[in-house]
Amino acid sequence: MRKQDQFLEVIDRDEAERRFQAVLDLSPLPAEDIPLQTALGRVLAENITAPVDVPGFDRANVDGFAVRAEDTYGASDTSFVVLRMNGEMITPGMQPVETVEPGSATFIATGGVVPRGADAVVMVEFTDVERDRVIVRRAVAPGANISFAGTDIGRGETVLWRHTLLTSRETGVLAAIGIDRVSVVRKPRVAIFSTGDELIPPGTPMTPGMVYDSNAVILADAVRELGAEPILGGILPDDPDTLESNLRQHLDVDVVLLSGGTSKGAGDISYRVVSKLGQPGIVAHGIALKPGKPLCLAAVNRPGHRPLPIVILPGFPTSAIFTFQEFVAPIIRRLGGRHAEAREVVSARLPLRLNSERGRTEYVLVGLVESPAAAVGEPRYVAFPMGKGSGSVTTFSRADGFVVVPRFREYVDEDDVVAVHLLGRGLEPADLVVIGSHCIGLDFLLGKIQEQGFRIRFLAVGSSGGLQAAKRGECDLAGIHLLDPESNTYNRPFVSEELEWIPGYGRLQGIVFRPNDQRFVGKSLDALLADVVTLPDCIMVNRNRGSGTRVLIDRLLGDKRPRGYLTEARSHNAVAAAVAQQRADWGVAISIVAQQAGLGFLPVQEEHYDFVCPKARRHRPAVVAFCDLLGEPEVQEHLKALGMMLP
């Protein structure tokens, strides 16, 4: 067995970035000439000056009569001015011939060329025509209703600057000055490889131990969002020769990305292969970050070309995309001629203590909800940590931003004000904020609410966390299933004066197990609970503290602590997966989840999954719509089909 290597040197984040950028040429890539029709989203390589005036002639802005302004002075609704009508009628695209002499007027349509002698246009609404006379009922000043040549854009004027990102507004300007081809910065070409014997492409049948390769899709689309061109190299096995061969075939691109193979374990070969490709080689491997410690940054000099940046990203999705955004995206932007993108930062209150690992700068992804009745000077938002770990494929997509915990700080205390760096552009407050316990019935209801045009946000923090958020007024609804041991009643005993109870539906909780496991088949609940404690090789999977299911489990077990008690799953589905995959032998989940997973099910107790709402938020439109939805017969039938129990 190979002894596991250690990181070359764990260094600070800023030092890693400094070393990496110091060995690269980050000036924009060479220019290329392309048709205007394909220029949307590209970056200009040079300034654009106007070859013509816009407008190119004195242009009428309204339908009316071209006149000399001084001939209209004194005209009003009670005192008319009469002008002689010229025989010419000017329409767009026509070159006028007749001069407007004193005391005369020429009909002109919007967009027509203002004739010689005229310096204003009277709107047709303020005129009448009698035979060959124009009766004017409104005086105009010189220049009225005329756009003079060059007033929008003058010939020789710089209209767009180098490194401008071309949107529809800019391409419209280019078309207006007659330009049909533009010089733009060449798109950076980014080769993307996924490494690992355990990876399979989406669409392939899943087998135990395998993982769908999501990183390739995430990274390719992130590259496209930056205006670059991804080149997909596919999934490569943990074989040094295969990896080296593929990398050497792609040394003509502008950036190379690999995901996986960064931790320097016995099976991680990516960094070893990269170190053989040339100088300067690896400049950072091991960065004091969380997530992202295994990140590897390297470069390879190429004769006649700029150095090639090579980045080995961590294999876990959240770590991969986060380190991409922090270290790779700035490189791609600069190569593509794009300006650095400054993240918007907002202040928020942390509703609970956040522990951190001393010695590593930690980036904690958070979801934001509006703070109830924040006083002047207090943060507008509350930041809920979304701690699913670096292996989560959903955390980054659902987070609003992240909080940076400094390297030598061990925690951020409850109610501390933190700076949240937004991941998107701007922050759209949700119309309906739901915090609490997850349920597939709730998933269905929120989907229906979103179909009605409401923006929703759901944060799964467990029943207890949701109840506290509702009491603090931080959400519109909290989904809870909390059992009061004294009254043996769900939810109602926990509803305080500031909250309103909204009845939901029933769910059947029970013990789930593999249907062929004879240790469970046909057993009564009491017999089974006795066995799971005494059987030496019977492993449970628990639920997270703060969840309603955990309260039920602890009540069932009393002071017993079966093997696996400390292993916590954050959802019913995660419990079912652990049992189905034989990582555990039993757990507690709802009946529909057991059914969907093909597991055996021993009923324990019917529970009630209800909602609580801060009374101050009860009449918000989205809350009203949600409550109305609960009473719709079709919705109730669908909930029953999902295994929920309604009256």
N, C-alpha and C positions, 0 to 999 in steps of 0.2 A: 504494500500500500504506500502511495506517495505521501510524504509528509506535507500538510497544507502549508502553503507559503503565507507570508504576511504581506500587507501592503508595503509598497516601496517606501512611502513616507506620508503619513496623514498630516495634511497641511490645512491652513485656513482657507476659507472660500475665496476671499479677495486675492490672496497670494496665488492660488491656483489659476484664477482668471488672468492675473497679471502675467504669469509664466506662459500661459497658453497664447495669449494675444501677442506677446513679445516675439514669438517665433513665426508669426504669420504676417502675410501682406494683406491687409484688410481694405485696401483701396478698392473702389468699385471695379467690377469686371469690364472688359472692353465693350465698346458700343456696337450695335448692329442696327441696320436700317430696315424698318418694317412698314407695311401698309397701315394707314390710319385705322382701317376696319378691324385690325387685330391688336390695337394699341391699348385697349382698356386694361387697366391693372398693371401696366408696365411703368417703368421709371425713366424719365427723360435723361438723356446723356449729355445734353447741351441746352443752352438757353434758346428760346424761340423768339425771334423778332418778327413783327408783322410786315409782310411784303406789300400790303395794301392798306388803304384807309377803311375803317368800318364805322359808319356806313361809307360807301365809296362816293356818295353824292348827297346833296341836300335833300332830305326825304320827308314827305308829309306823313304825319303821325295819325291823321284823321281824314275822314271824307269831308270835303268842304270846298272852299274857294281860296285859291292863291291870290293874295292881295298885297298892296303896299300898306303897311300898318297905319301910316299917317292918314290914309284915305278913310279909315274907319273911326277916327277919333270923334267922340261925341255921340256915337251910335248907342241906342238903348231901346228898351221895349216901347218907350213913348216918343222917341226921337230917332227916326230911321235915317240911314245913309243909303243913297242909291248909287250903284256902280254899273258901268257898262259891262255886259258879259261878252267875253271874247269867244270866238268860234271854236277854239281848241278845247278838247276834253282829254285830260292827262290820266292815263291808267298805268299800273305798274309795268315796268319794262319798256315804256315808251319814252323816247327822247323828245322833250318839248322843242317847239320851233318858234312859237309866238312869244314876244316879250310882253310882260304885264306893264302897260303904260299907266301914268297917273289917271285915276278915276276909273280904272277897269279891274276886272276879276276873271280868273280862269278856273273852271271846275277841275278838281284834282281828287283822285282816289287815294286811300291809305296806301303808302308805299311808293307813291309816284314821285318823279323827279320834280323838285320845285323849279318853276320856270324863271328865266332871267327877269329881273325887275321886281319880283315878289320877295318879301322878307317875312311873311306871316301867312297862316292859313286860318280862315274863319270856319268853325265847325258848321256843317250843313244844317244842324238843328237851329242855328241862330240866323238863318237866311230864308228868304222866299224868292222865287223866280217868277217874274212877269215878263213874258215875251223875251226881249233881249236885255232885260234889266235884272240885277241882283240887289235885293233889298236886304241890307245888313242891320240886325238888331242887337249886335254886341260888338263893342270895340275890342281890338286886340293890340298887344304890344309887339314890337319887333322880335322875331324869333318864336312867336307863339305857335305851338303845334308843329314845329319843325325840328328834326334831328339833323344838324349840320354835318357835313363830311368830316370824318376823323374825330368826331366828338366821343365815340365809344373807344375806338382804337386808332391810333395814328401810325402811318407807315414809318417803320424803323423803331417803333416802340417795343420794348421787351414785354411780352405778354405772359410767358411762362418761364420759370427758372429751372435750371439744371437740378436734377434729383427730385423733381415734382412727381408725385404719384398720380397717374392719369385716371381720373374718374370720368363719368359721363359729362361733367361740367367742363373739364379741360379738353376732352375730345371735341366737344361742341365748339369751343373757342378755336381749336385748330381748323375745324371744318369751315368756320366763319371767315377765316383769313386765307382760305384756299389751299391749305396744306394737306396733301394726300399721303405723304410718307414722313415718318419721324425717326430720329435717332434715339434709341433707348439702350439702357444698360442690359447686357445679356443676362438672361436668367441664370442664377446659380444652379448647377446640376448636382444633386445630392444622391449618392448611392446609399441604399438602406438594406442592411442584412439583419436577419434574426438568427441567433445561434442557439442550439440546444437540441439534444436528441429527443427531448420530451415535447417538442413543439409540433403541432399539426396545423394546416391551414383551415380557416373557417369553411364549413361545408363538408368536411371529412367526418365520418362517424367517430364519435368519442369512445375511447377505451380507457380503462383505469390507468392512472399515472401520467396521462397525456394532458397537454394544455393547448387551447386554441391560441394561435399567434395573433394577439390584438395589437401588439406594439407596431407591427409593420403598417397597419392601417392608420393608427393614431399618428405615427411619425410622418407618413406620407402626406396625410391631410394637413398636418401642422406645417410641413414644408410648403405645400401649395398655398396655404393661407399667407405665407410670407412672400409669395410671388416667385418661388423657386420651383424647379422641376425635379420631382422625385424619380429615381431610377431604382426599381424594386429588384433586389438581388435574390430574394426568396429566403427560404429557411435552410441554413447550413448545419450539418451535423457537427458534433464535438470531435472533429478530426482536423489536426493541424495542417495537413497537406491540402485538404479540400478548401479550408478557409484561406490559406495563403494563396492558393491558385486563383480563387475568386477575387481576392483583394487586389492582386497584381493585375488582373484584367480590368480593374476599375480605377487605376491610378490616374486616369485622364479626366476625372470629374473634378468638381470644386470642393466638395466635402464628402467624407465617408462616415456613415453612422452604423454602428453595430449595437444591438441590444442583447444583453446577457453576456456571461463570461467575464465579469469584471471583478469578482470577489477574490480571485486568486486561490480558490479552492482547488483540490486535486483535479477536478474535471474541467476547470475553467482555463481555456487555452487561448482565448481571444487576445489578451494582453501579451502573451508570449509570441504569438504570430506577428502582432503589430510591431513589437520591439525589433523584429528582424527585417522590417521593410526599409529602413534607412534612417539617416540622421535628420533632425535632432532626436527623433524617437519619442519616447514617453516623457512628458514634462510634469505630469501630476497623476498619481494613482493612489487614491485614498484621500478624501476631503472631509473635513470636520463638519459634515452636514447630516441632517436627518429630515427627510429621506435623501439618499444620494451618496452615502459614504463611499461606495465602491467605484464611483465615476473615474474613468481613465481618459486623460487628455493627451493627445500625441500629434505629431506633425512629421511629414516626410518631405525632404527637399527633392525637387525634380529639375534636372537641367533644362534651362530655357523656359521654365514655368515657375509660378509662385509656389511656395510650400503648400502641401496638401494637408488640411486639418483632418484628423481622424479621431473620432470620439466613440468610446465604448460606454454606452449607457447601461445602467442597471437593468436587469430583466423584469423586475416588478413594474407593472404599468404606471402607477402613480409616481414612482421614483423616476422612471424613464421620461415621462412627459414633463415632470417638474424640472429635472436637470437639463432637459432639452431647452425648455423656455429660459432657464437661467444662463446657460453656457453656450448653447448652439445657436439659438434664435438671434442673438446680437451679431454673431459672425455672419449668418446668412443675410441679415438686413444690410450690413455694411458692404458685403460683396455685391448685393443687388442694388446698391445706391440708395437704400431707404434710410430715413432718419431713425435715430434711436427712439424707441417707444417708451415714453414715461408713463408708468402706471399711476392711476389715480389712487389716492390714499384717503380713507375715511376713518374717523374715530369711532370706536365701539366699546361697549362695556362687556366684560367677560362674565357670564352668569355663574361660573363655577371655577374652582381652582384647576389650573393646568400644570401638571408636572412635566418636567423636561429632563433630558439627560445632560448632565454637566459635561462640558468639554466639546459639545457639538452644537453648532448653530442649528436650531430646529425651525422648520417651516411647518406650521400647523394650518391645515386647510379648515376654513370656517364657512358656515352659512349665516347670512345676516337677516335679521328681522327688525322691524322698526320698534324702537323703544316706546313704551306707553307714556304719553304726556311728559316727555323729557323737558326739563326746565332749561331756561336760557343758559348756555354754556355747558350743558351736559350733552353727552353723545346722543345722536339720533338713533343709533343702531345698537342691537345686542348681537354679539358674535358667539355662535354655538360651534364648538369644535366638532369636526366631522372625522372622528378617529377610527377609520376602518383599516388603517395600515397601508404600507406601500404596495401591497399586492392587490389592492382594490382597483377594479376597472371603472367604478362609478364615482368614486369620491371626487376626483378632479373635475369631472364633467358637471357635477351638481354643486360644487363649491362656488361661493361668490368671490372669495379672496383668501389670503393667507396672512397669518400673524408670524412675525419673526421673533423667536425667543433667543436672546443672545447666548453666545457660546458658554459663558461661565455663569449662567443663571439657571437655578434648579427648578423654578416654578414661577408661574404668574398667578397671583392670588385672585380669589373670587371678588368680583366687582371692580377689579382694576380696569382702567381705561387703556385700550391697546390700539395700535395703528394697524388697520387692515388694508393690505395692498390688493386692489381689485384685479381679478383675472380678466374680466371682460371690459368693454367700453361702456362706462356708465353703469348705473344700478337701477333696475326697474323694481320698485316695491311690489310685492305680491298682493293680489286682491284677497287671497285666502291663505292664511298661515296656519298649518296644522302641525303640532308637535306632540309626540307621545309614542304609544305602542304601535308597531306595524301590524297590519292585517290585510289579507288579500281582498276582503270585502271593502276596506277603505281604499285600496288601490282602484277598485272598480268605481267607487263613488267619486273619487277625485278625478278620474278620467272623464266621467260624465259632466262634472263641474267645468273642467277645462274645455269641453266641447261647447259649453255655453259662452265661451269667450273670456272667462276669468283666468287671470294668472295665479298659479298655485305654488306653494312651497310646502314641502313636507320634510320634517326632520325626525328621524327615528331615534329617540333618546330613552325609550321605555316609559311605562305608565307613570312611575313616580316623577321622572323628569318632566313629563308632559304636564302633570298636575301642578307642579311647582311653577312651570312657565305660565300656565293659565292664571294661577294666583297672582303672579307678578304682572299679568296683562301683556305678556310678550307674544301671545298667539291668539288666533281667533277661536280655534278649537283644539282640544287635547283628546286623543283617543286613549281610553284607560280601561283596564280590567283588573282592578285591585280588590282583593278579598279582605274584608274586615273580620279577623278571627273571632272577635267577641260576639258579633251579631250574625256571623256566617252570611253576610250580605255583601254583594259586589257594589262598589262605586258610590252609592248614595251616601254612606257615612263620611265620605271624604269631601263632599261638596260643601264648601264654606259659603259664607254670606255673599261674597263678591262674585260667586260663580252660579251659573244656571246649568242644571242637569238636562241633557238631551238624550232620551232613550235611543239605544242603538239596536243591537240584536244579540242573540245568544250564540255561543260556540261550545262545542263539546271538546274538553281537554281530556287527554288520556295518555297512557304509556304506549310508546311506539317501539316496535322491535321487528326483526326480520321474520317473515312468516314461517320460515322453516326452522326457527330456533326453538327446539323442544323445551328449553328452560322456561319459555314464556307461554307456549301454546297451551290453552285450556286452564291456565292458573287463575285463581281468584286474586283480587287486588291485595288482600292481606298476605296470602301465601307468597305472592310474587315479591312484595316489599321485604318480606323476611329473607327470601332467597338472594336478592340482589346485594344484600349486605354481607351475607356469609359466603357466597360463591367466590372463590379466589380469582377467577378469570372472567368476572362479569363487570364490564366497564360502562359507566353512565356518561352522558354528556349533559351538562347542566345548562341553565339559562343565565343570562347576565343579571347581576344585581340591579335592583330598581325596576325590573320587569314584573308584570303581574304573574306570569308563569313561575318566576322564581319564588314569589311569595307562596304559591300553591305547593311547589316542590318542597320548600322548607317545612311547610306544615305537614306534608305527608311523611317526611323523613324524621321529623323531630330532631333528636340529637345524633341520629345516625349519619355517617359520612362515607357512603360507598366509594369504591374506587372510581376515579374520574370526576368526583364532585367539584373539584377546582377548575375543571375545563368548562369554560363558559361560551356558549353560542349566542349570537345576537338576534336570532330569529327562529321561528318554527321551521322554516325551510332548511336552515343550517343544522338544526337538530336532526331532521330527517336525512340530510345528506351524510352526516357523521355515522348514523346507524346503517344506512344503505351501503356505505362504502366500508363497513366493518371497522371503522376507527373507534366506534363505540357500539355497545350492544343494546342500550336502551336510553330513552329520554322521554320528556313530556312535550307534546305538541298537540295541535288541534286536529280533528278528524280528517278534514279535507286535505291537509298536507300529507297525512299518513296515506290516504287513499291515492293521491297523485304520485307518491313515491313508491307505491306498491308494498307498503309495510303493514305488519300486523298492528292492531289497535285494541287496547284494553281501556274502556271508558273509566274515567276517574270522577269528573264533575262537570256539570254544565256551568259555564261562566257567562257573564254578561259583559259585552264589549260596548261601552257607552261613550258619550262625548260630554265634555264640560266646556262651557264658554264663558269668558268674562262678561258680566252683564253689560258692561259699557260697550261691548262689541256685538251684542246680540242682533242689533238691527242693521248691521253692515250688509249691503246687497248680497255679497257672496255667501255670508252665513245664512241669510234668509233662503237663498237658493239651495244651499246644502240641506237645510232642514226640510224644505219642500220636497226635495229629491227623496229623502228617507220615507216619505209617505206615499210616493207614487207606486201603484200596484205593479207595474212592469219592473220597476227597480227592485221591489221586494221579491218578486218571483226570481229575478236573477240572483239576488243574494241567497235565496233558498237553494238555488242550483249550485251555488258555491259552498254549500254545507252550512250556511248560517241559519239560525233558528229565529223565526219571527212569530209574533202572536197570530 
